[in-house]
Amino acid sequence: MKNLNIAWKIGLLLISLVLGNAALTFRLLSSMSVVNEQSTIIAQNWLPSVRLLGNLNTITSDFRIAQLQHVGTTDAAIMQDAEEKMSTLESAIADTKTAYVGLISSEEEQRIWDTFSKLWIEYMNEHRTFLKLSRENKNEEAAAMLYGEMFTDFNNASAALLAAIDANDLGAQAASTEGDRIYAAQRQVGFAGLAATLLASFVIAYIIRQSVARPIETLKDYMGVLDAGDYSQEVPLRGRKDEIGLMSESIFSFQNSLIQARTADEEQRREMTEKLERQEKVVELVEAFDLTATGAVSAVAAAATELSAAAKAISDVSVQTNEQVKSVVAASIQNSGTVQTVAASVEQLSAASRDIAAQVSKSTEVVQEANRATEVAKGISSEMLASTRSIGAVASTIDGIANQINLLALNATIEAVRAGEPGKGFSVVANEIKSLAGQTTAATESIAQQLGLVQRMAEKVAEALENLGGAVETVGVVSLSIAASVEQQTVATTEISQNMNTAALSVERINMNISVIQDSTHGNLAASAQILSASNGLAVQAESLDGEVSIFLERIKAA
């Protein structure tokens, strides 16, 4: 095992594990195919057979019910309906029998089916005789036949169907039991295979560790020994024929190379020690000068660089500040114009609000005056309505007096007639009085009509004045509300106008301050440009000095 390559070792172990798993998988798949076959038999044979036999039992029962319906009546329509049902059910029985025959899978099931078929043929032969008697309304003979031999044959046929259903149930149960048995057996096999696979995995891991991982760890530990500088220990695992042996031989070659390199390095160190001793004093002087000069030049160069960077930063900030100040100046000028425009608009709005307040005040006075006039008109209208009612009462009184005078004139006329010649003059006076009474009655009726018209008009005027008074009162309330709102608006616009004027003054002050800042940024730009120029010159001088010092040191080192 030690002489095999690592790839062969791992490959053989994995192939063994894969073959074992493949054999276990094949065994389980074979068992699953058997279980699948049993479930297929249940789904495609036993269960459809039970369903068809159950349907056949139901259809034959419906057929017998139709026979009972036929024999139980003499109505031709009912008998015709029963015959149509029997014809339909007979076709359904034939179709179901045909479908079931193809599912018969055992001799016992075939024997039971032959028994049912024979009994059903006998029953249908008897049915034809029964149907003929029932059609001829020989119901007693047909009923005796239906409840006699036909009843026995039907029960036997139904018993055969139930026996066939039981046979299919037993077949399904047997198939299910067989599937459960196979599942239980293969479950044990699966657990055993899993345990074997886990055990084989542990064995393979142990073998790989012992034959591959542990030797590699040994070589790694030895490389740590070499790295520590100990070349005296022997290289382990030499002589193996696998990759571990090849790695051990490579490490042995590497060890020899390290030993040779260390020997050459020691010889070179001795030669360099003599040369270094001769140049030690010169080197010490040069290094001291180099340290001092280089430090000074570096400090100057660093300072120049920092100064240049600072000047550049100041210049950039100044440029940026100048641009921002320009933008602020433009925005401030625009805002100043906008603020002044808004202030003027607010002043105009305030003046308009004051005018509206004055107009609303006048409108309120007019409304109050109209309200007072409406109240006076309402009083006059009420008095006029009362006067018309009083005049109406007087007219009614006059009309009553006229009726009394007319009645007295009529009585006087009657008495004058009774008096004869002496009463003729009295009769003439009575007729005149009667005529005057009639005119008075006509006049009072006319006055009453005119008074009624005037009274109705007075009532309408009073109603109109009442409505007008409500409207005027509403207008007064609205005018007062408008006056209050306009007064508040006037106060607000006045405050806004004052604030906008103050804002305009503030914007002007800001513009003045921004101008001062802009002048300062121009000065900063000029100063930062001068600082940048000086710092650049200083950096150039520092670089030149650094070059001269380097050349001087190189010459001394070469000497």
VEXFI-202844 format. One record per residue (C-alpha): residue in one letter; residue number from 1; z, y, x. Coordinates in steps of 0.5 Angstrom, whole numbers. Example, Ala and Ser with C-alpha at 12.3 -4.5 7.8 and 13.67 -1.06 7.14 Angstrom:
<votis>
VOTI   code   pos       Z       Y       X
VOTI      a     1      16      -9      25
VOTI      s     2      14      -2      27
</votis>
This chain:
<votis>
VOTI   code   pos       Z       Y       X
VOTI      m     1       0       0       0
VOTI      k     2       1       5       6
VOTI      n     3      -6       4       9
VOTI      l     4      -9       6       2
VOTI      n     5     -11      13       1
VOTI      i     6      -7      17      -3
VOTI      a     7     -13      18      -8
VOTI      w     8     -14      11      -9
VOTI      k     9      -6      10     -10
VOTI      i    10      -6      15     -15
VOTI      g    11     -12      12     -18
VOTI      l    12     -10       5     -19
VOTI      l    13      -4       7     -22
VOTI      l    14      -7      11     -27
VOTI      i    15     -12       6     -28
VOTI      s    16      -7       1     -30
VOTI      l    17      -3       6     -34
VOTI      v    18     -10       8     -38
VOTI      l    19     -12       0     -39
VOTI      g    20      -5      -1     -42
VOTI      n    21      -5       4     -47
VOTI      a    22     -13       3     -48
VOTI      a    23     -10      -5     -50
VOTI      l    24      -5      -2     -54
VOTI      t    25      -9       3     -58
VOTI      f    26     -15      -2     -59
VOTI      r    27      -9      -7     -62
VOTI      l    28      -7      -1     -66
VOTI      l    29     -14       1     -69
VOTI      s    30     -15      -7     -70
VOTI      s    31      -9      -7     -75
VOTI      m    32     -10       0     -78
VOTI      s    33     -17      -3     -80
VOTI      v    34     -14      -9     -83
VOTI      v    35      -9      -4     -87
VOTI      n    36     -15       1     -89
VOTI      e    37     -19      -6     -91
VOTI      q    38     -13      -7     -96
VOTI      s    39     -12       0     -98
VOTI      t    40     -20       0    -100
VOTI      i    41     -19      -7    -104
VOTI      i    42     -14      -4    -108
VOTI      a    43     -18       3    -109
VOTI      q    44     -25       0    -110
VOTI      n    45     -23      -7    -113
VOTI      w    46     -16      -8    -116
VOTI      l    47     -15      -1    -119
VOTI      p    48     -22       0    -122
VOTI      s    49     -21      -7    -125
VOTI      v    50     -14      -5    -128
VOTI      r    51     -17       1    -131
VOTI      l    52     -23      -2    -134
VOTI      l    53     -19      -8    -137
VOTI      g    54     -15      -3    -140
VOTI      n    55     -21       1    -143
VOTI      l    56     -24      -5    -146
VOTI      n    57     -17      -7    -149
VOTI      t    58     -17       0    -152
VOTI      i    59     -24       0    -154
VOTI      t    60     -23      -7    -158
VOTI      s    61     -17      -5    -161
VOTI      d    62     -21       1    -164
VOTI      f    63     -26      -3    -166
VOTI      r    64     -21      -7    -170
VOTI      i    65     -19      -1    -173
VOTI      a    66     -26       1    -175
VOTI      q    67     -26      -6    -179
VOTI      l    68     -20      -5    -183
VOTI      q    69     -23       2    -185
VOTI      h    70     -29      -1    -187
VOTI      v    71     -25      -7    -191
VOTI      g    72     -20      -2    -194
VOTI      t    73     -25       2    -198
VOTI      t    74     -31       2    -203
VOTI      d    75     -34       9    -201
VOTI      a    76     -41       8    -198
VOTI      a    77     -40      15    -194
VOTI      i    78     -33      12    -191
VOTI      m    79     -36       5    -190
VOTI      q    80     -42       8    -186
VOTI      d    81     -38      12    -182
VOTI      a    82     -34       6    -180
VOTI      e    83     -40       2    -179
VOTI      e    84     -43       8    -174
VOTI      k    85     -36       8    -170
VOTI      m    86     -37       0    -170
VOTI      s    87     -44       1    -167
VOTI      t    88     -41       6    -162
VOTI      l    89     -35       2    -160
VOTI      e    90     -40      -5    -159
VOTI      s    91     -44      -1    -154
VOTI      a    92     -38       2    -150
VOTI      i    93     -35      -6    -150
VOTI      a    94     -42      -8    -147
VOTI      d    95     -42      -3    -142
VOTI      t    96     -35      -4    -140
VOTI      k    97     -36     -11    -139
VOTI      t    98     -42     -10    -135
VOTI      a    99     -38      -6    -130
VOTI      y   100     -32     -10    -130
VOTI      v   101     -36     -17    -128
VOTI      g   102     -38     -14    -121
VOTI      l   103     -31     -13    -119
VOTI      i   104     -29     -20    -120
VOTI      s   105     -26     -23    -114
VOTI      s   106     -22     -29    -115
VOTI      e   107     -23     -36    -119
VOTI      e   108     -17     -35    -123
VOTI      e   109     -20     -28    -125
VOTI      q   110     -27     -31    -127
VOTI      r   111     -23     -36    -131
VOTI      i   112     -19     -31    -135
VOTI      w   113     -26     -27    -136
VOTI      d   114     -30     -33    -138
VOTI      t   115     -24     -35    -143
VOTI      f   116     -24     -28    -146
VOTI      s   117     -32     -27    -146
VOTI      k   118     -32     -34    -150
VOTI      l   119     -27     -31    -155
VOTI      w   120     -30     -25    -156
VOTI      i   121     -37     -28    -158
VOTI      e   122     -34     -32    -163
VOTI      y   123     -30     -26    -166
VOTI      m   124     -37     -22    -166
VOTI      n   125     -40     -28    -170
VOTI      e   126     -35     -28    -175
VOTI      h   127     -35     -20    -175
VOTI      r   128     -42     -21    -178
VOTI      t   129     -40     -25    -184
VOTI      f   130     -34     -20    -185
VOTI      l   131     -39     -14    -185
VOTI      k   132     -43     -17    -190
VOTI      l   133     -38     -19    -195
VOTI      s   134     -35     -12    -194
VOTI      r   135     -41      -9    -195
VOTI      e   136     -42     -13    -202
VOTI      n   137     -35     -10    -203
VOTI      k   138     -32     -17    -203
VOTI      n   139     -26     -14    -200
VOTI      e   140     -21     -19    -202
VOTI      e   141     -25     -25    -198
VOTI      a   142     -27     -20    -192
VOTI      a   143     -19     -18    -192
VOTI      a   144     -17     -26    -192
VOTI      m   145     -23     -27    -186
VOTI      l   146     -20     -21    -182
VOTI      y   147     -13     -23    -183
VOTI      g   148     -14     -30    -182
VOTI      e   149     -19     -33    -176
VOTI      m   150     -21     -27    -174
VOTI      f   151     -14     -24    -173
VOTI      t   152     -12     -30    -169
VOTI      d   153     -19     -30    -164
VOTI      f   154     -17     -22    -163
VOTI      n   155     -10     -24    -161
VOTI      n   156     -13     -29    -156
VOTI      a   157     -18     -25    -153
VOTI      s   158     -13     -19    -152
VOTI      a   159      -8     -24    -149
VOTI      a   160     -14     -26    -144
VOTI      l   161     -15     -18    -143
VOTI      l   162      -8     -17    -141
VOTI      a   163      -8     -24    -137
VOTI      a   164     -14     -21    -133
VOTI      i   165     -10     -14    -132
VOTI      d   166      -4     -18    -129
VOTI      a   167      -8     -22    -125
VOTI      n   168     -11     -15    -122
VOTI      d   169      -4     -12    -121
VOTI      l   170      -2     -18    -117
VOTI      g   171      -8     -18    -113
VOTI      a   172      -6     -10    -112
VOTI      q   173       1     -12    -110
VOTI      a   174      -1     -18    -105
VOTI      a   175      -6     -13    -102
VOTI      s   176       0      -7    -101
VOTI      t   177       5     -13     -99
VOTI      e   178       0     -15     -94
VOTI      g   179      -1      -8     -91
VOTI      d   180       6      -6     -91
VOTI      r   181       7     -13     -87
VOTI      i   182       1     -11     -82
VOTI      y   183       4      -4     -82
VOTI      a   184      11      -6     -80
VOTI      a   185       9     -11     -75
VOTI      q   186       4      -6     -71
VOTI      r   187      10      -1     -72
VOTI      q   188      14      -6     -67
VOTI      v   189       8      -6     -63
VOTI      g   190       7       1     -62
VOTI      f   191      15       2     -61
VOTI      a   192      14      -3     -55
VOTI      g   193       8       0     -53
VOTI      l   194      11       7     -52
VOTI      a   195      17       4     -49
VOTI      a   196      12       0     -44
VOTI      t   197       8       6     -43
VOTI      l   198      15      10     -41
VOTI      l   199      17       5     -36
VOTI      a   200      10       5     -33
VOTI      s   201      10      12     -32
VOTI      f   202      17      12     -29
VOTI      v   203      15       7     -24
VOTI      i   204       8      10     -23
VOTI      a   205      12      17     -21
VOTI      y   206      17      13     -17
VOTI      i   207      11      10     -13
VOTI      i   208       8      16     -12
VOTI      r   209      14      20     -10
VOTI      q   210      16      14      -5
VOTI      s   211       9      13      -2
VOTI      v   212       6      21      -2
VOTI      a   213      12      26      -4
VOTI      r   214      17      24       1
VOTI      p   215      13      23       7
VOTI      i   216      10      30       6
VOTI      e   217      17      32       5
VOTI      t   218      18      29      12
VOTI      l   219      12      32      15
VOTI      k   220      14      39      12
VOTI      d   221      21      38      15
VOTI      y   222      18      37      22
VOTI      m   223      14      43      22
VOTI      g   224      20      47      21
VOTI      v   225      23      44      27
VOTI      l   226      17      46      31
VOTI      d   227      17      53      28
VOTI      a   228      24      53      31
VOTI      g   229      21      52      38
VOTI      d   230      24      45      39
VOTI      y   231      18      41      41
VOTI      s   232      22      35      44
VOTI      q   233      23      31      38
VOTI      e   234      17      25      36
VOTI      v   235      12      27      31
VOTI      p   236      14      22      25
VOTI      l   237      10      17      21
VOTI      r   238       4      16      26
VOTI      g   239       0      10      26
VOTI      r   240      -1      10      18
VOTI      k   241      -8       9      16
VOTI      d   242      -8      14      10
VOTI      e   243      -8      22       9
VOTI      i   244      -1      22      11
VOTI      g   245      -2      19      18
VOTI      l   246      -8      24      19
VOTI      m   247      -3      29      18
VOTI      s   248       2      26      23
VOTI      e   249      -4      26      28
VOTI      s   250      -6      33      27
VOTI      i   251       1      35      27
VOTI      f   252       2      32      34
VOTI      s   253      -4      35      37
VOTI      f   254      -2      42      34
VOTI      q   255       5      40      38
VOTI      n   256       1      39      45
VOTI      s   257      -2      46      44
VOTI      l   258       4      49      43
VOTI      i   259       7      46      49
VOTI      q   260       1      48      53
VOTI      a   261       1      55      50
VOTI      r   262       8      56      51
VOTI      t   263       7      54      59
VOTI      a   264       1      59      59
VOTI      d   265       6      64      56
VOTI      e   266      11      63      61
VOTI      e   267       6      64      67
VOTI      q   268       3      70      64
VOTI      r   269      10      73      63
VOTI      r   270      12      72      70
VOTI      e   271       6      76      72
VOTI      m   272       7      82      68
VOTI      t   273      14      83      70
VOTI      e   274      12      85      77
VOTI      k   275       7      90      74
VOTI      l   276      12      92      69
VOTI      e   277      17      94      75
VOTI      r   278      12      98      79
VOTI      q   279      10     102      73
VOTI      e   280      17     103      70
VOTI      k   281      19     109      73
VOTI      v   282      12     112      71
VOTI      v   283      12     110      64
VOTI      e   284      19     112      63
VOTI      l   285      17     119      65
VOTI      v   286      11     119      61
VOTI      e   287      14     116      55
VOTI      a   288      20     122      55
VOTI      f   289      14     127      56
VOTI      d   290      10     124      51
VOTI      l   291      16     124      46
VOTI      t   292      18     131      47
VOTI      a   293      10     134      47
VOTI      t   294       8     129      41
VOTI      g   295      15     131      37
VOTI      a   296      13     138      38
VOTI      v   297       6     138      36
VOTI      s   298       7     133      30
VOTI      a   299      12     138      28
VOTI      v   300       7     144      28
VOTI      a   301       2     140      25
VOTI      a   302       6     138      20
VOTI      a   303       9     145      18
VOTI      a   304       2     147      18
VOTI      t   305       0     142      14
VOTI      e   306       6     143       9
VOTI      l   307       4     151       9
VOTI      s   308      -3     150       8
VOTI      a   309      -1     145       2
VOTI      a   310       3     150      -1
VOTI      a   311      -2     156       0
VOTI      k   312      -7     152      -4
VOTI      a   313      -2     150      -9
VOTI      i   314       0     157     -10
VOTI      s   315      -7     159     -10
VOTI      d   316      -9     154     -15
VOTI      v   317      -3     156     -20
VOTI      s   318      -5     163     -19
VOTI      v   319     -12     162     -21
VOTI      q   320     -10     158     -27
VOTI      t   321      -5     163     -29
VOTI      n   322     -10     168     -28
VOTI      e   323     -15     164     -33
VOTI      q   324      -9     163     -38
VOTI      v   325      -7     170     -38
VOTI      k   326     -14     172     -39
VOTI      s   327     -14     167     -45
VOTI      v   328      -8     170     -47
VOTI      v   329     -10     177     -47
VOTI      a   330     -16     176     -51
VOTI      a   331     -12     172     -56
VOTI      s   332      -7     178     -56
VOTI      i   333     -12     183     -57
VOTI      q   334     -15     179     -63
VOTI      n   335      -8     178     -66
VOTI      s   336      -7     185     -65
VOTI      g   337     -13     187     -69
VOTI      t   338     -11     181     -74
VOTI      v   339      -4     184     -75
VOTI      q   340      -6     191     -76
VOTI      t   341     -12     189     -81
VOTI      v   342      -6     184     -85
VOTI      a   343      -1     190     -85
VOTI      a   344      -7     195     -88
VOTI      s   345      -8     190     -93
VOTI      v   346      -1     189     -95
VOTI      e   347       0     196     -95
VOTI      q   348      -6     196    -100
VOTI      l   349      -3     191    -104
VOTI      s   350       4     194    -104
VOTI      a   351       0     201    -107
VOTI      a   352      -3     196    -112
VOTI      s   353       3     193    -114
VOTI      r   354       6     200    -115
VOTI      d   355       1     202    -120
VOTI      i   356       1     195    -124
VOTI      a   357       9     197    -124
VOTI      a   358       7     204    -127
VOTI      q   359       2     201    -132
VOTI      v   360       7     196    -134
VOTI      s   361      12     201    -135
VOTI      k   362       7     205    -139
VOTI      s   363       5     199    -143
VOTI      t   364      13     197    -144
VOTI      e   365      14     204    -147
VOTI      v   366       8     203    -152
VOTI      v   367      10     196    -154
VOTI      q   368      17     199    -156
VOTI      e   369      14     205    -160
VOTI      a   370       9     200    -163
VOTI      n   371      16     196    -165
VOTI      r   372      19     202    -168
VOTI      a   373      13     204    -172
VOTI      t   374      13     197    -174
VOTI      e   375      20     197    -176
VOTI      v   376      19     203    -180
VOTI      a   377      12     200    -183
VOTI      k   378      16     194    -185
VOTI      g   379      21     199    -189
VOTI      i   380      16     203    -192
VOTI      s   381      13     196    -195
VOTI      s   382      19     194    -197
VOTI      e   383      21     200    -201
VOTI      m   384      13     200    -204
VOTI      l   385      14     193    -206
VOTI      a   386      21     195    -210
VOTI      s   387      18     201    -213
VOTI      t   388      12     196    -216
VOTI      r   389      17     191    -218
VOTI      s   390      21     197    -222
VOTI      i   391      14     200    -225
VOTI      g   392      13     193    -227
VOTI      a   393      19     193    -231
VOTI      v   394      18     200    -234
VOTI      a   395      11     197    -236
VOTI      s   396      14     191    -239
VOTI      t   397      19     196    -243
VOTI      i   398      13     200    -245
VOTI      d   399       9     194    -248
VOTI      g   400      15     192    -252
VOTI      i   401      16     199    -255
VOTI      a   402       9     199    -257
VOTI      n   403       9     192    -260
VOTI      q   404      15     194    -264
VOTI      i   405      11     201    -266
VOTI      n   406       5     196    -268
VOTI      l   407      10     192    -272
VOTI      l   408      13     198    -276
VOTI      a   409       6     201    -277
VOTI      l   410       4     194    -280
VOTI      n   411      10     194    -285
VOTI      a   412       9     202    -287
VOTI      t   413       2     200    -288
VOTI      i   414       4     194    -293
VOTI      e   415       9     199    -296
VOTI      a   416       4     204    -297
VOTI      v   417      -1     199    -301
VOTI      r   418       5     197    -305
VOTI      a   419       6     205    -307
VOTI      g   420      -1     206    -309
VOTI      e   421      -3     213    -309
VOTI      p   422       3     216    -307
VOTI      g   423       3     212    -301
VOTI      k   424      -4     213    -298
VOTI      g   425      -2     219    -294
VOTI      f   426       3     215    -291
VOTI      s   427      -2     209    -290
VOTI      v   428      -6     214    -286
VOTI      v   429       0     216    -281
VOTI      a   430       1     209    -281
VOTI      n   431      -6     207    -278
VOTI      e   432      -6     213    -273
VOTI      i   433       1     210    -271
VOTI      k   434      -2     203    -270
VOTI      s   435      -8     205    -267
VOTI      l   436      -4     209    -262
VOTI      a   437       1     203    -261
VOTI      g   438      -6     199    -259
VOTI      q   439      -8     204    -254
VOTI      t   440      -1     204    -251
VOTI      t   441      -1     196    -251
VOTI      a   442      -8     196    -247
VOTI      a   443      -6     202    -242
VOTI      t   444       1     198    -241
VOTI      e   445      -3     191    -240
VOTI      s   446      -8     195    -235
VOTI      i   447      -2     198    -231
VOTI      a   448       1     191    -231
VOTI      q   449      -5     188    -228
VOTI      q   450      -6     194    -223
VOTI      l   451       1     193    -221
VOTI      g   452       0     186    -220
VOTI      l   453      -5     187    -215
VOTI      v   454      -1     193    -212
VOTI      q   455       5     188    -211
VOTI      r   456       1     182    -208
VOTI      m   457      -3     187    -203
VOTI      a   458       4     190    -201
VOTI      e   459       7     183    -200
VOTI      k   460       1     181    -196
VOTI      v   461       2     188    -192
VOTI      a   462       9     186    -191
VOTI      e   463       8     179    -189
VOTI      a   464       2     182    -184
VOTI      l   465       8     187    -181
VOTI      e   466      13     181    -180
VOTI      n   467       7     178    -176
VOTI      l   468       6     184    -172
VOTI      g   469      13     185    -171
VOTI      g   470      14     178    -168
VOTI      a   471       7     179    -164
VOTI      v   472      10     186    -161
VOTI      e   473      17     183    -160
VOTI      t   474      13     177    -156
VOTI      v   475       9     182    -152
VOTI      g   476      15     187    -151
VOTI      v   477      19     181    -148
VOTI      v   478      12     179    -143
VOTI      s   479      12     186    -141
VOTI      l   480      19     186    -139
VOTI      s   481      18     179    -135
VOTI      i   482      11     182    -132
VOTI      a   483      15     189    -130
VOTI      a   484      21     185    -127
VOTI      s   485      16     180    -123
VOTI      v   486      11     186    -121
VOTI      e   487      18     190    -118
VOTI      q   488      20     183    -114
VOTI      q   489      13     183    -112
VOTI      t   490      13     191    -110
VOTI      v   491      19     190    -106
VOTI      a   492      16     183    -102
VOTI      t   493      10     187    -101
VOTI      t   494      14     193     -98
VOTI      e   495      18     188     -94
VOTI      i   496      12     185     -91
VOTI      s   497       8     191     -90
VOTI      q   498      14     194     -86
VOTI      n   499      15     187     -82
VOTI      m   500       7     187     -80
VOTI      n   501       8     194     -78
VOTI      t   502      14     192     -73
VOTI      a   503       9     186     -71
VOTI      a   504       3     190     -69
VOTI      l   505       8     194     -65
VOTI      s   506      11     188     -62
VOTI      v   507       4     185     -60
VOTI      e   508       2     192     -57
VOTI      r   509       8     191     -52
VOTI      i   510       6     184     -51
VOTI      n   511      -1     186     -49
VOTI      m   512       2     191     -44
VOTI      n   513       6     186     -41
VOTI      i   514       1     181     -40
VOTI      s   515      -3     187     -37
VOTI      v   516       2     187     -32
VOTI      i   517       2     180     -31
VOTI      q   518      -5     180     -30
VOTI      d   519      -4     185     -24
VOTI      s   520       1     181     -21
VOTI      t   521      -3     174     -21
VOTI      h   522      -9     178     -18
VOTI      g   523      -4     180     -12
VOTI      n   524      -2     173     -12
VOTI      l   525      -9     170     -11
VOTI      a   526     -10     175      -5
VOTI      a   527      -3     173      -2
VOTI      s   528      -4     166      -3
VOTI      a   529     -11     167       0
VOTI      q   530      -9     170       7
VOTI      i   531      -3     165       7
VOTI      l   532      -8     159       6
VOTI      s   533     -13     162      12
VOTI      a   534      -7     163      17
VOTI      s   535      -4     156      15
VOTI      n   536     -11     153      17
VOTI      g   537     -12     157      23
VOTI      l   538      -5     154      25
VOTI      a   539      -7     147      23
VOTI      v   540     -13     148      28
VOTI      q   541      -9     150      34
VOTI      a   542      -4     144      33
VOTI      e   543     -10     139      33
VOTI      s   544     -13     142      39
VOTI      l   545      -6     142      42
VOTI      d   546      -5     135      40
VOTI      g   547     -12     133      44
VOTI      e   548     -10     137      50
VOTI      v   549      -3     133      51
VOTI      s   550      -6     126      49
VOTI      i   551     -12     127      55
VOTI      f   552      -6     129      59
VOTI      l   553      -2     123      58
VOTI      e   554      -8     119      59
VOTI      r   555     -10     121      65
VOTI      i   556      -2     120      68
VOTI      k   557      -2     113      65
VOTI      a   558      -9     112      69
VOTI      a   559      -6     114      75
</votis>
